[in-house]
Amino acid sequence: MGLILDTSVLISAERRKLRLNDYFQSLPDESFHISAITLSELWHGCHRGRGPALQQRLRFVHEIEATLPILGFSRNEALIHARIWAELENRGQKIGGHDLIIAATALAHGYAIATLNESEFKRIPKLKLISVQPFLIK
């Protein structure tokens, strides 16, 4: 099976609030990925960054890019995205646009999502979430 890391997980890891390597080691049979929109969100943070923290952020994003496969958004993901977007709207349970793209990408590939934003993702039927809570640094 595969697992998509949500942006919230990666930002927490970059800020040293989550033990990402320990999380990887806890799931040795998983293949880890990120969605293209997550890569965009990470680079957005770099483009907005200033000062000494920017260099650390750039190193982190380059490492993520070099380590994790990036899943694109094409026709299959778009069709799933449209369906779950409409279903959520019909139920009055909209979620963030980027989270919806990540969810559609996961469903298109049959993957689960690791996130710290479970409240939004759990609204999507058939989407499997894998907790990262035990790996948070308090």
mmCIF file of the C-alpha atoms, coordinates in Angstrom:
data_MODEL
# 
_entry.id   MODEL 
# 
loop_
_atom_site.group_PDB 
_atom_site.id 
_atom_site.type_symbol 
_atom_site.label_atom_id 
_atom_site.label_alt_id 
_atom_site.label_comp_id 
_atom_site.label_asym_id 
_atom_site.label_entity_id 
_atom_site.label_seq_id 
_atom_site.pdbx_PDB_ins_code 
_atom_site.Cartn_x 
_atom_site.Cartn_y 
_atom_site.Cartn_z 
_atom_site.occupancy 
_atom_site.B_iso_or_equiv 
_atom_site.pdbx_formal_charge 
_atom_site.auth_seq_id 
_atom_site.auth_comp_id 
_atom_site.auth_asym_id 
_atom_site.auth_atom_id 
_atom_site.pdbx_PDB_model_num 
ATOM 1   C CA . MET A 1 1   ? 0.000   0.000  0.000   1.00 0.00 ? 1   MET A CA 1 
ATOM 2   C CA . GLY A 1 2   ? 1.018   3.624  -0.332  1.00 0.00 ? 2   GLY A CA 1 
ATOM 3   C CA . LEU A 1 3   ? 0.797   6.607  1.947   1.00 0.00 ? 3   LEU A CA 1 
ATOM 4   C CA . ILE A 1 4   ? 0.604   10.284 1.008   1.00 0.00 ? 4   ILE A CA 1 
ATOM 5   C CA . LEU A 1 5   ? 2.090   12.753 3.473   1.00 0.00 ? 5   LEU A CA 1 
ATOM 6   C CA . ASP A 1 6   ? -0.068  15.835 3.872   1.00 0.00 ? 6   ASP A CA 1 
ATOM 7   C CA . THR A 1 7   ? 1.576   19.243 4.010   1.00 0.00 ? 7   THR A CA 1 
ATOM 8   C CA . SER A 1 8   ? 0.743   19.557 7.724   1.00 0.00 ? 8   SER A CA 1 
ATOM 9   C CA . VAL A 1 9   ? 2.957   16.558 8.478   1.00 0.00 ? 9   VAL A CA 1 
ATOM 10  C CA . LEU A 1 10  ? 5.880   17.910 6.496   1.00 0.00 ? 10  LEU A CA 1 
ATOM 11  C CA . ILE A 1 11  ? 5.655   21.404 7.961   1.00 0.00 ? 11  ILE A CA 1 
ATOM 12  C CA . SER A 1 12  ? 5.639   19.916 11.463  1.00 0.00 ? 12  SER A CA 1 
ATOM 13  C CA . ALA A 1 13  ? 8.682   17.824 10.585  1.00 0.00 ? 13  ALA A CA 1 
ATOM 14  C CA . GLU A 1 14  ? 10.496  20.837 9.135   1.00 0.00 ? 14  GLU A CA 1 
ATOM 15  C CA . ARG A 1 15  ? 9.780   22.774 12.338  1.00 0.00 ? 15  ARG A CA 1 
ATOM 16  C CA . ARG A 1 16  ? 11.124  19.828 14.344  1.00 0.00 ? 16  ARG A CA 1 
ATOM 17  C CA . LYS A 1 17  ? 7.739   19.164 15.936  1.00 0.00 ? 17  LYS A CA 1 
ATOM 18  C CA . LEU A 1 18  ? 7.376   15.695 14.423  1.00 0.00 ? 18  LEU A CA 1 
ATOM 19  C CA . ARG A 1 19  ? 9.837   12.797 14.245  1.00 0.00 ? 19  ARG A CA 1 
ATOM 20  C CA . LEU A 1 20  ? 9.422   12.035 10.540  1.00 0.00 ? 20  LEU A CA 1 
ATOM 21  C CA . ASN A 1 21  ? 12.224  9.473  10.280  1.00 0.00 ? 21  ASN A CA 1 
ATOM 22  C CA . ASP A 1 22  ? 10.756  7.548  13.224  1.00 0.00 ? 22  ASP A CA 1 
ATOM 23  C CA . TYR A 1 23  ? 7.380   7.644  11.476  1.00 0.00 ? 23  TYR A CA 1 
ATOM 24  C CA . PHE A 1 24  ? 8.932   6.221  8.303   1.00 0.00 ? 24  PHE A CA 1 
ATOM 25  C CA . GLN A 1 25  ? 10.637  3.465  10.292  1.00 0.00 ? 25  GLN A CA 1 
ATOM 26  C CA . SER A 1 26  ? 7.374   2.564  12.046  1.00 0.00 ? 26  SER A CA 1 
ATOM 27  C CA . LEU A 1 27  ? 5.830   1.670  8.674   1.00 0.00 ? 27  LEU A CA 1 
ATOM 28  C CA . PRO A 1 28  ? 8.607   -0.240 6.876   1.00 0.00 ? 28  PRO A CA 1 
ATOM 29  C CA . ASP A 1 29  ? 6.280   -1.811 4.300   1.00 0.00 ? 29  ASP A CA 1 
ATOM 30  C CA . GLU A 1 30  ? 4.739   1.482  3.171   1.00 0.00 ? 30  GLU A CA 1 
ATOM 31  C CA . SER A 1 31  ? 5.736   3.512  0.143   1.00 0.00 ? 31  SER A CA 1 
ATOM 32  C CA . PHE A 1 32  ? 5.603   7.216  0.980   1.00 0.00 ? 32  PHE A CA 1 
ATOM 33  C CA . HIS A 1 33  ? 4.592   9.944  -1.497  1.00 0.00 ? 33  HIS A CA 1 
ATOM 34  C CA . ILE A 1 34  ? 3.502   13.555 -1.688  1.00 0.00 ? 34  ILE A CA 1 
ATOM 35  C CA . SER A 1 35  ? 0.992   15.154 -4.010  1.00 0.00 ? 35  SER A CA 1 
ATOM 36  C CA . ALA A 1 36  ? 1.983   17.864 -6.465  1.00 0.00 ? 36  ALA A CA 1 
ATOM 37  C CA . ILE A 1 37  ? -0.114  20.412 -4.540  1.00 0.00 ? 37  ILE A CA 1 
ATOM 38  C CA . THR A 1 38  ? 1.866   19.606 -1.384  1.00 0.00 ? 38  THR A CA 1 
ATOM 39  C CA . LEU A 1 39  ? 5.065   20.354 -3.276  1.00 0.00 ? 39  LEU A CA 1 
ATOM 40  C CA . SER A 1 40  ? 3.516   23.650 -4.364  1.00 0.00 ? 40  SER A CA 1 
ATOM 41  C CA . GLU A 1 41  ? 2.591   24.484 -0.766  1.00 0.00 ? 41  GLU A CA 1 
ATOM 42  C CA . LEU A 1 42  ? 6.132   23.728 0.406   1.00 0.00 ? 42  LEU A CA 1 
ATOM 43  C CA . TRP A 1 43  ? 7.669   25.883 -2.319  1.00 0.00 ? 43  TRP A CA 1 
ATOM 44  C CA . HIS A 1 44  ? 5.169   28.645 -1.570  1.00 0.00 ? 44  HIS A CA 1 
ATOM 45  C CA . GLY A 1 45  ? 6.585   28.709 1.962   1.00 0.00 ? 45  GLY A CA 1 
ATOM 46  C CA . CYS A 1 46  ? 10.099  29.008 0.530   1.00 0.00 ? 46  CYS A CA 1 
ATOM 47  C CA . HIS A 1 47  ? 9.152   31.878 -1.767  1.00 0.00 ? 47  HIS A CA 1 
ATOM 48  C CA . ARG A 1 48  ? 7.626   33.738 1.173   1.00 0.00 ? 48  ARG A CA 1 
ATOM 49  C CA . GLY A 1 49  ? 10.534  32.987 3.508   1.00 0.00 ? 49  GLY A CA 1 
ATOM 50  C CA . ARG A 1 50  ? 13.088  35.448 4.789   1.00 0.00 ? 50  ARG A CA 1 
ATOM 51  C CA . GLY A 1 51  ? 16.134  35.377 7.000   1.00 0.00 ? 51  GLY A CA 1 
ATOM 52  C CA . PRO A 1 52  ? 18.179  32.439 8.273   1.00 0.00 ? 52  PRO A CA 1 
ATOM 53  C CA . ALA A 1 53  ? 15.188  30.078 8.516   1.00 0.00 ? 53  ALA A CA 1 
ATOM 54  C CA . LEU A 1 54  ? 14.824  30.248 4.734   1.00 0.00 ? 54  LEU A CA 1 
ATOM 55  C CA . GLN A 1 55  ? 18.018  28.253 4.123   1.00 0.00 ? 55  GLN A CA 1 
ATOM 56  C CA . GLN A 1 56  ? 16.825  25.501 6.459   1.00 0.00 ? 56  GLN A CA 1 
ATOM 57  C CA . ARG A 1 57  ? 13.454  25.444 4.708   1.00 0.00 ? 57  ARG A CA 1 
ATOM 58  C CA . LEU A 1 58  ? 15.071  25.240 1.271   1.00 0.00 ? 58  LEU A CA 1 
ATOM 59  C CA . ARG A 1 59  ? 17.263  22.320 2.374   1.00 0.00 ? 59  ARG A CA 1 
ATOM 60  C CA . PHE A 1 60  ? 14.213  20.556 3.774   1.00 0.00 ? 60  PHE A CA 1 
ATOM 61  C CA . VAL A 1 61  ? 12.155  20.995 0.589   1.00 0.00 ? 61  VAL A CA 1 
ATOM 62  C CA . HIS A 1 62  ? 15.049  19.845 -1.606  1.00 0.00 ? 62  HIS A CA 1 
ATOM 63  C CA . GLU A 1 63  ? 15.413  16.762 0.588   1.00 0.00 ? 63  GLU A CA 1 
ATOM 64  C CA . ILE A 1 64  ? 11.691  15.994 0.359   1.00 0.00 ? 64  ILE A CA 1 
ATOM 65  C CA . GLU A 1 65  ? 11.809  16.366 -3.434  1.00 0.00 ? 65  GLU A CA 1 
ATOM 66  C CA . ALA A 1 66  ? 14.816  14.068 -3.675  1.00 0.00 ? 66  ALA A CA 1 
ATOM 67  C CA . THR A 1 67  ? 13.360  11.460 -1.322  1.00 0.00 ? 67  THR A CA 1 
ATOM 68  C CA . LEU A 1 68  ? 9.626   11.179 -1.954  1.00 0.00 ? 68  LEU A CA 1 
ATOM 69  C CA . PRO A 1 69  ? 7.864   10.482 -5.252  1.00 0.00 ? 69  PRO A CA 1 
ATOM 70  C CA . ILE A 1 70  ? 5.507   13.272 -6.314  1.00 0.00 ? 70  ILE A CA 1 
ATOM 71  C CA . LEU A 1 71  ? 2.061   12.250 -7.524  1.00 0.00 ? 71  LEU A CA 1 
ATOM 72  C CA . GLY A 1 72  ? 0.533   14.423 -10.220 1.00 0.00 ? 72  GLY A CA 1 
ATOM 73  C CA . PHE A 1 73  ? -3.022  15.575 -10.778 1.00 0.00 ? 73  PHE A CA 1 
ATOM 74  C CA . SER A 1 74  ? -4.434  14.333 -14.061 1.00 0.00 ? 74  SER A CA 1 
ATOM 75  C CA . ARG A 1 75  ? -7.765  13.149 -15.484 1.00 0.00 ? 75  ARG A CA 1 
ATOM 76  C CA . ASN A 1 76  ? -8.419  10.320 -13.022 1.00 0.00 ? 76  ASN A CA 1 
ATOM 77  C CA . GLU A 1 77  ? -7.624  12.520 -10.017 1.00 0.00 ? 77  GLU A CA 1 
ATOM 78  C CA . ALA A 1 78  ? -9.740  15.324 -11.505 1.00 0.00 ? 78  ALA A CA 1 
ATOM 79  C CA . LEU A 1 79  ? -12.788 13.074 -11.900 1.00 0.00 ? 79  LEU A CA 1 
ATOM 80  C CA . ILE A 1 80  ? -12.502 11.843 -8.316  1.00 0.00 ? 80  ILE A CA 1 
ATOM 81  C CA . HIS A 1 81  ? -11.917 15.418 -7.131  1.00 0.00 ? 81  HIS A CA 1 
ATOM 82  C CA . ALA A 1 82  ? -15.111 16.626 -8.863  1.00 0.00 ? 82  ALA A CA 1 
ATOM 83  C CA . ARG A 1 83  ? -17.171 13.784 -7.389  1.00 0.00 ? 83  ARG A CA 1 
ATOM 84  C CA . ILE A 1 84  ? -16.050 14.210 -3.783  1.00 0.00 ? 84  ILE A CA 1 
ATOM 85  C CA . TRP A 1 85  ? -16.210 18.000 -4.063  1.00 0.00 ? 85  TRP A CA 1 
ATOM 86  C CA . ALA A 1 86  ? -19.872 17.771 -5.139  1.00 0.00 ? 86  ALA A CA 1 
ATOM 87  C CA . GLU A 1 87  ? -20.684 15.157 -2.487  1.00 0.00 ? 87  GLU A CA 1 
ATOM 88  C CA . LEU A 1 88  ? -19.195 17.310 0.274   1.00 0.00 ? 88  LEU A CA 1 
ATOM 89  C CA . GLU A 1 89  ? -20.972 20.429 -0.966  1.00 0.00 ? 89  GLU A CA 1 
ATOM 90  C CA . ASN A 1 90  ? -24.286 18.567 -1.088  1.00 0.00 ? 90  ASN A CA 1 
ATOM 91  C CA . ARG A 1 91  ? -23.785 17.606 2.565   1.00 0.00 ? 91  ARG A CA 1 
ATOM 92  C CA . GLY A 1 92  ? -22.665 21.120 3.537   1.00 0.00 ? 92  GLY A CA 1 
ATOM 93  C CA . GLN A 1 93  ? -19.225 19.790 4.513   1.00 0.00 ? 93  GLN A CA 1 
ATOM 94  C CA . LYS A 1 94  ? -16.774 21.623 2.287   1.00 0.00 ? 94  LYS A CA 1 
ATOM 95  C CA . ILE A 1 95  ? -13.047 21.293 2.956   1.00 0.00 ? 95  ILE A CA 1 
ATOM 96  C CA . GLY A 1 96  ? -10.033 23.285 1.799   1.00 0.00 ? 96  GLY A CA 1 
ATOM 97  C CA . GLY A 1 97  ? -9.314  23.156 -1.917  1.00 0.00 ? 97  GLY A CA 1 
ATOM 98  C CA . HIS A 1 98  ? -5.777  21.863 -1.521  1.00 0.00 ? 98  HIS A CA 1 
ATOM 99  C CA . ASP A 1 99  ? -6.878  19.178 0.937   1.00 0.00 ? 99  ASP A CA 1 
ATOM 100 C CA . LEU A 1 100 ? -9.501  18.101 -1.578  1.00 0.00 ? 100 LEU A CA 1 
ATOM 101 C CA . ILE A 1 101 ? -6.810  17.678 -4.244  1.00 0.00 ? 101 ILE A CA 1 
ATOM 102 C CA . ILE A 1 102 ? -4.648  15.649 -1.853  1.00 0.00 ? 102 ILE A CA 1 
ATOM 103 C CA . ALA A 1 103 ? -7.628  13.449 -0.978  1.00 0.00 ? 103 ALA A CA 1 
ATOM 104 C CA . ALA A 1 104 ? -8.521  12.902 -4.644  1.00 0.00 ? 104 ALA A CA 1 
ATOM 105 C CA . THR A 1 105 ? -4.921  11.961 -5.373  1.00 0.00 ? 105 THR A CA 1 
ATOM 106 C CA . ALA A 1 106 ? -4.930  9.443  -2.521  1.00 0.00 ? 106 ALA A CA 1 
ATOM 107 C CA . LEU A 1 107 ? -8.207  7.891  -3.638  1.00 0.00 ? 107 LEU A CA 1 
ATOM 108 C CA . ALA A 1 108 ? -7.056  7.710  -7.264  1.00 0.00 ? 108 ALA A CA 1 
ATOM 109 C CA . HIS A 1 109 ? -4.026  5.672  -6.222  1.00 0.00 ? 109 HIS A CA 1 
ATOM 110 C CA . GLY A 1 110 ? -5.722  3.673  -3.457  1.00 0.00 ? 110 GLY A CA 1 
ATOM 111 C CA . TYR A 1 111 ? -3.419  5.275  -0.875  1.00 0.00 ? 111 TYR A CA 1 
ATOM 112 C CA . ALA A 1 112 ? -3.979  6.457  2.691   1.00 0.00 ? 112 ALA A CA 1 
ATOM 113 C CA . ILE A 1 113 ? -3.112  9.933  3.983   1.00 0.00 ? 113 ILE A CA 1 
ATOM 114 C CA . ALA A 1 114 ? -0.957  10.886 6.950   1.00 0.00 ? 114 ALA A CA 1 
ATOM 115 C CA . THR A 1 115 ? -2.169  14.246 8.248   1.00 0.00 ? 115 THR A CA 1 
ATOM 116 C CA . LEU A 1 116 ? -2.492  16.449 11.288  1.00 0.00 ? 116 LEU A CA 1 
ATOM 117 C CA . ASN A 1 117 ? -5.716  17.811 9.784   1.00 0.00 ? 117 ASN A CA 1 
ATOM 118 C CA . GLU A 1 118 ? -7.897  14.779 10.378  1.00 0.00 ? 118 GLU A CA 1 
ATOM 119 C CA . SER A 1 119 ? -11.046 16.841 10.997  1.00 0.00 ? 119 SER A CA 1 
ATOM 120 C CA . GLU A 1 120 ? -11.309 17.792 7.325   1.00 0.00 ? 120 GLU A CA 1 
ATOM 121 C CA . PHE A 1 121 ? -10.039 14.599 5.718   1.00 0.00 ? 121 PHE A CA 1 
ATOM 122 C CA . LYS A 1 122 ? -12.299 12.338 7.773   1.00 0.00 ? 122 LYS A CA 1 
ATOM 123 C CA . ARG A 1 123 ? -15.327 13.857 6.001   1.00 0.00 ? 123 ARG A CA 1 
ATOM 124 C CA . ILE A 1 124 ? -14.376 12.002 2.821   1.00 0.00 ? 124 ILE A CA 1 
ATOM 125 C CA . PRO A 1 125 ? -15.881 8.518  2.596   1.00 0.00 ? 125 PRO A CA 1 
ATOM 126 C CA . LYS A 1 126 ? -13.506 5.628  1.877   1.00 0.00 ? 126 LYS A CA 1 
ATOM 127 C CA . LEU A 1 127 ? -10.418 7.767  2.548   1.00 0.00 ? 127 LEU A CA 1 
ATOM 128 C CA . LYS A 1 128 ? -8.092  6.002  4.955   1.00 0.00 ? 128 LYS A CA 1 
ATOM 129 C CA . LEU A 1 129 ? -6.136  8.126  7.429   1.00 0.00 ? 129 LEU A CA 1 
ATOM 130 C CA . ILE A 1 130 ? -2.990  6.983  9.220   1.00 0.00 ? 130 ILE A CA 1 
ATOM 131 C CA . SER A 1 131 ? -2.175  8.795  12.467  1.00 0.00 ? 131 SER A CA 1 
ATOM 132 C CA . VAL A 1 132 ? 1.073   10.627 13.085  1.00 0.00 ? 132 VAL A CA 1 
ATOM 133 C CA . GLN A 1 133 ? 0.071   11.689 16.605  1.00 0.00 ? 133 GLN A CA 1 
ATOM 134 C CA . PRO A 1 134 ? 2.494   9.330  18.437  1.00 0.00 ? 134 PRO A CA 1 
ATOM 135 C CA . PHE A 1 135 ? 5.391   10.987 16.589  1.00 0.00 ? 135 PHE A CA 1 
ATOM 136 C CA . LEU A 1 136 ? 4.637   14.577 17.581  1.00 0.00 ? 136 LEU A CA 1 
ATOM 137 C CA . ILE A 1 137 ? 7.208   16.280 19.780  1.00 0.00 ? 137 ILE A CA 1 
ATOM 138 C CA . LYS A 1 138 ? 5.564   18.062 22.659  1.00 0.00 ? 138 LYS A CA 1 
# 
